[in-house]
């Protein structure tokens, strides 16, 4: 049988206070046992430490055998030319190329020049039968005959006695008029390219020469030939019977973005490559920057004059241009085989101080030329770096450990 217990409230409060004192003494004793000095103002308990990820630089040690797969050298400098690439095409130098039209309408009688042939200035290319020349030569023969008659009449009058002075003056006037008309007729025929000897022959034989000779206005190479016997030609009426060009000089027409136009100036050096001659480099200089912008492509045409003494370039060829827009820049550089692109796109190199322990160095790169990479940040001149085989080290670092 359980009986209820009656506890006095004062006794219960005393009992609880005693328990609190005992607990405090136990805690103090526990602190002393751990070497902690008691303090009048104890600090709040610190939170337990939390592990944070570290950003240690990747590094690796290579064995003597592995070192044979790489090359190490001090970092040096390289002169990087500041170039701009462009695409364009080849064309004849229009200042040295002419379309050879006749000065007068006519029908081609004979062609004298073949496509690709070299011609000299003044060399005949073709002949035409020109109605204008025929008319001029007819007037010449008539003027010559009139002059002969008036000359004979003047001689007759002057040889006769008792002839009135007025008759003599008239004969003299007629002779002088005929002489002037003959000179004008000769000049009219001479305009067509006839020589004085040819004119004298026509007067003597009283026969016209209907062939008008069209000559090359410059020395060069025949680049087009459309002329055929019987073909009616007129001044400026396309296509031209012949075209002649000085092929020792070509035009390179490059197209560049309008946003880049400020980088280009006259007389800048140009290097040109074409598919037909992959191992050849043709050189020249910028000779003209065109004023207009193509509204569809927003590009500007830049013209360069390129020496081509052996006529190897052909109009219409697609060409790649490299235009030197700034003097070379000397900068810290590393060979391409010493630079590695990480999976995140970062460019890195491997440096060492003892040729045994290698550390990864993040780079900021710039220009590339002749197997050299410009280093804008990340290396200093004289640093000992891997110049060949850097990808070998990167692959070793990423390889999973073997069991």
QUIJOHU-V76777 format. One record per residue. OMEGA is omega in degrees with one decimal (NA if undefined). NEAR is the number of other ideal C-beta (glycine too) atoms within 8 Angstrom. Layout:
OMEGA/NEAR + OMEGA/NEAR
//
This chain:
177.7/2 + 177.9/3 + 178.7/4 + 180.0/4 + 177.5/4 + -176.8/4 + 179.7/6 + -175.8/6 + -179.7/6 + 179.8/6 + -179.2/8 + 179.9/9 + 178.2/8 + -178.1/8 + -179.6/8 + -179.9/8 + 179.0/8 + 178.6/8 + 179.6/8 + 179.4/8 + 179.8/8 + -179.5/8 + 178.8/8 + 179.0/8 + 178.5/8 + 179.9/8 + 179.4/8 + 179.4/9 + 179.0/8 + 179.4/8 + -180.0/9 + -178.7/9 + 179.3/6 + 176.9/6 + -179.7/4 + 180.0/6 + 177.9/3 + -178.5/8 + 176.9/6 + 179.4/4 + -176.9/4 + 179.1/6 + 177.0/6 + -178.2/4 + -179.3/4 + 177.7/5 + -179.9/4 + -178.5/4 + 178.6/4 + -179.2/4 + 178.2/4 + -179.3/4 + 178.5/4 + 178.4/4 + -178.5/4 + 178.7/5 + 177.8/7 + -179.9/7 + -178.1/9 + 175.4/9 + -178.8/7 + 176.2/10 + 177.7/6 + 178.8/6 + 179.9/5 + 179.4/9 + 179.5/10 + -178.0/6 + -177.8/6 + 172.9/13 + -179.1/7 + 179.8/9 + 176.3/8 + 178.9/8 + 179.6/14 + -179.7/8 + 179.8/8 + 177.3/11 + -179.0/7 + 173.1/14 + 179.7/9 + -174.1/10 + 171.7/8 + 178.8/10 + 177.3/8 + 178.2/11 + -179.7/9 + -176.2/12 + -179.7/10 + 175.6/13 + 173.5/11 + 172.7/11 + -175.5/12 + 176.5/7 + -180.0/4 + -179.9/10 + -178.1/13 + 170.0/8 + -171.3/7 + 175.5/12 + 171.2/12 + 177.3/13 + -177.1/6 + 177.1/11 + 177.5/10 + 178.8/14 + -177.8/9 + 177.8/16 + -174.4/10 + 174.1/8 + -172.8/11 + -178.4/7 + 180.0/13 + -178.6/6 + 179.2/7 + -178.9/5 + 175.5/8 + -178.9/7 + 176.9/12 + 178.2/7 + -179.1/7 + -179.8/5 + -179.8/9 + 177.1/10 + 178.5/16 + 178.2/14 + 177.6/12 + 173.1/14 + -172.5/12 + 176.0/13 + 179.2/8 + 178.3/10 + 179.3/14 + 179.2/11 + 180.0/8 + 179.5/13 + 176.3/13 + 177.0/9 + 178.9/10 + -178.3/16 + 178.4/12 + 179.4/9 + 178.6/13 + 179.4/11 + 179.0/9 + -179.9/11 + 179.5/13 + -179.2/8 + -178.8/9 + 177.8/14 + 178.0/11 + -179.9/8 + 178.5/11 + 178.8/12 + -179.3/8 + -177.7/9 + -178.5/11 + -179.6/8 + -179.6/5 + 174.9/7 + 176.9/3 + 178.5/3 + -178.2/8 + -179.2/5 + -179.7/6 + -179.5/6 + 177.6/9 + 179.4/11 + 179.3/8 + 179.7/8 + 178.4/14 + 179.1/9 + -179.9/8 + -179.4/11 + 179.6/13 + 177.4/8 + 179.6/9 + 178.7/14 + 177.8/11 + 178.9/8 + 179.1/11 + 177.9/13 + 178.7/8 + 179.5/9 + 177.2/14 + 179.2/11 + -179.6/8 + 178.5/11 + -179.8/14 + 177.7/11 + -179.4/7 + 177.6/13 + 179.2/7 + 178.6/9 + 178.0/6 + 178.9/7 + 179.0/6 + 178.7/9 + 178.3/13 + 179.2/8 + 177.8/9 + 179.9/16 + -178.1/10 + -177.9/6 + -176.0/6 + 178.2/7 + -179.5/5 + 174.7/8 + -171.6/9 + -175.6/10 + 174.6/9 + -176.8/14 + 176.2/7 + -173.0/14 + 178.2/9 + -180.0/16 + -180.0/7 + 171.3/9 + -178.7/8 + -178.1/14 + 176.7/12 + -175.4/16 + 173.4/11 + 178.7/9 + 177.4/11 + -173.4/9 + 174.3/11 + 177.9/7 + -179.4/7 + -177.9/5 + 178.8/10 + -178.7/7 + 178.3/13 + 179.4/8 + 176.2/8 + -178.7/5 + -177.8/6 + -2.3/4 + 179.2/5 + 178.0/10 + -179.7/16 + 168.3/16 + 179.9/12 + -178.7/15 + 170.0/12 + -172.3/11 + 178.8/11 + 178.1/7 + -179.6/11 + 172.9/13 + 171.6/13 + -177.5/17 + -178.4/11 + 179.4/15 + -178.7/12 + 179.9/12 + -179.6/8 + 179.3/9 + -178.2/4 + -170.4/9 + -177.9/10 + -178.7/4 + -172.6/7 + -178.9/13 + 178.6/7 + 175.0/8 + 174.9/6 + -179.8/11 + -178.7/8 + 171.7/16 + -174.2/10 + 174.5/15 + 176.6/11 + -176.3/13 + -176.4/6 + -179.9/7 + -172.9/8 + -178.0/6 + -178.4/3 + 174.5/8 + 176.8/6 + -174.3/12 + 177.8/9 + 179.6/12 + 178.4/10 + -178.1/14 + -179.8/9 + 172.3/7 + -172.8/11 + -173.4/8 + -173.0/3 + 177.2/5 + 177.6/7 + -176.5/10 + -178.7/4 + -176.5/4 + -177.2/5 + 176.8/8 + 179.9/10 + 179.3/13 + 175.6/10 + -176.8/16 + 177.0/13 + 176.1/15 + -174.5/12 + 177.2/14 + 179.5/9 + -172.2/12 + -178.5/5 + 177.0/4 + -180.0/8 + -178.8/7 + -178.1/11 + 177.2/6 + -179.3/9 + 177.9/6 + 173.6/11 + -175.2/8 + 172.9/13 + -175.9/10 + 170.0/14 + -175.7/11 + 179.3/16 + -174.8/11 + -178.2/10 + 175.6/7 + -179.7/4 + -179.6/7 + 176.4/11 + -174.2/7 + 173.9/12 + -174.5/11 + 177.8/13 + 176.7/15 + -177.7/11 + -178.9/9 + 176.0/9 + -178.4/13 + -178.1/14 + 174.3/10 + 177.4/7 + -178.4/9 + 178.5/3 + 178.4/4 + -179.8/6 + 176.9/7 + -176.3/12 + 172.6/14 + 179.8/17 + -178.2/15 + -178.5/12 + 174.2/13 + -176.5/5 + -178.5/5 + 177.0/6 + 178.3/8 + -175.9/9 + 178.4/13 + 179.4/10 + 179.5/12 + 179.3/12 + -174.8/8 + 165.4/14 + -173.2/9 + -179.5/10 + -175.0/9 + 174.2/9 + -179.3/7 + 174.8/8 + 177.4/4 + 179.3/5 + 179.6/12 + 177.5/13 + -180.0/14 + 180.0/16 + -179.2/9 + 176.1/5 + 179.0/9 + 174.6/13 + 177.9/6 + -179.2/9 + 176.0/6 + 177.6/9 + -173.6/11 + 175.1/16 + -179.7/15 + 178.0/10 + 179.4/9 + 179.6/10 + 179.9/15 + 176.9/8 + 179.6/9 + -179.7/14 + 178.9/13 + 178.0/8 + -177.7/9 + -176.9/9 + -177.2/5 + 177.7/6 + 179.1/3 + 178.8/4 + 179.6/3 + NA/2
//
